[in-house]
Amino acid sequence: MFLEKIFHPLLSKVNDILDVIFRSETKPTSNKLKLFCFGIWALNACKSIRFTFNHFLKFCSNTKLSSHYYTFSDGMTAYKDWGFNLFSHTLDNVVINNDAPIILAADDTLVEKFGTKFEYYSTLFDHTERNGTSYVNGHCFVSTIAKIPLSRNNTKQYETIQIAHRMWTGDNTKIDIAKELLSRCIDIVGKEKRIYVEFDSWYSRGTLLELAKYDNVVINCAVRCDTALYAIPDPSTKKRGRPRIRGKRIRIDDIPLKKVKGTDYRVGSMKVLTNIFGNTPVLATVTCPISGDGKRRLFLCTDTEPFENLSPEYFASGDKKESMALSLVRCDPMFTALALYLLRWGIEVTFYELKTFWGFNDYRLRSKSGIEALLNLEGLVYGMSAILPWLHSAFSDLIDLSLQERRYHIGLIINRHLFLQRLLAWLETAENSDDLPSACRAFEEEEFRERQKSA
């Protein structure tokens, strides 16, 4: 009923985008998934399937609760494609700036669960010790995000899209899962756009580094501070025999540092060779806090030359990490790689917002496929809330708001539209009720025109 009688122009646009994302699903499954997405917006969270059904879904269709549970059962949906379909649709329908790279980031997060009946429930190591212990019982998910450089009214910024979540089961490594997700993202972007692939020091090893084989891909990552560094040898030694493959060994203490104005750090960079990347020269950047323990951190980037014409506007949002990145760009062009690496923090922000405001921890499904499908659906709504203002001009007034505020405003439109639908359905059964339905539709059209004017 809800999907068949959508007359609000903005919701029709959202419905069209969801049709593209769920194009591989059957029509009944696609309709149920679209209703669930509208329910997440309308209720400002996804506490559970039953909660969403009792407070939204049962007012929109005649589908039973068991049918919605069946949708999330094993093999019923192609949930592994949803986030990538949104990513592909975004790249095809927004204007992406060429003066900055697309950033792909991968990381993992833990979800603590107190029940023991969940599939692949296990005891996991937690380095943060949030609960006073190094171990938690629950699940581990490997996730991927994309940060896309966009512009509006001469203002440039990065927008974050949540792409995929995969549960780590122990059958393969988290590095292999991250490589699979990132490789698929790289294939979607193609060879024309510059891509920075970023991850922390735990992922800086193994097959994940093989992504550097792509000509348009730059690996920009943190590594252990004891990583072996070597000077680039002088090719003209004028001595007999084979020239040296590597120069002398370099310690991170040997890289000169300078104070970055506006921050509490000293930073230095140097072109080096490493065992990690073989004979490929990389840019090594070292940071050291002026106060505190003075512990140095090491970052490697396979792009040894600064990214040309990178505008400082991409780091002007006022966020703490972006403020530091802005200071780095202004201090020295060689620090651009580190400034771009700081944008990787967006995946940590995504984890925090999903867990705190979007019900990421609240799933009650037991099967692995059901859990992954539900979490990827939440991530899809999260990503659509981020990108809708760029896909449709009528949503452009939401650009300066947080994702939670965008979700709230979209939810208001959905709730009001549902109310009008139910009101019209009741009025159509009464006599002489043609004037009021016409007035309601006129009200919706007038509101759409006002939003277009404000955009």
Summary of the structure (lengths in Angstrom):
residues: 455
radius of gyration: 25.0
end to end distance: 30.5
largest distance: 103.3
contacts: 1399
relative contact order: 0.14
helix: 46%
strand: 19%
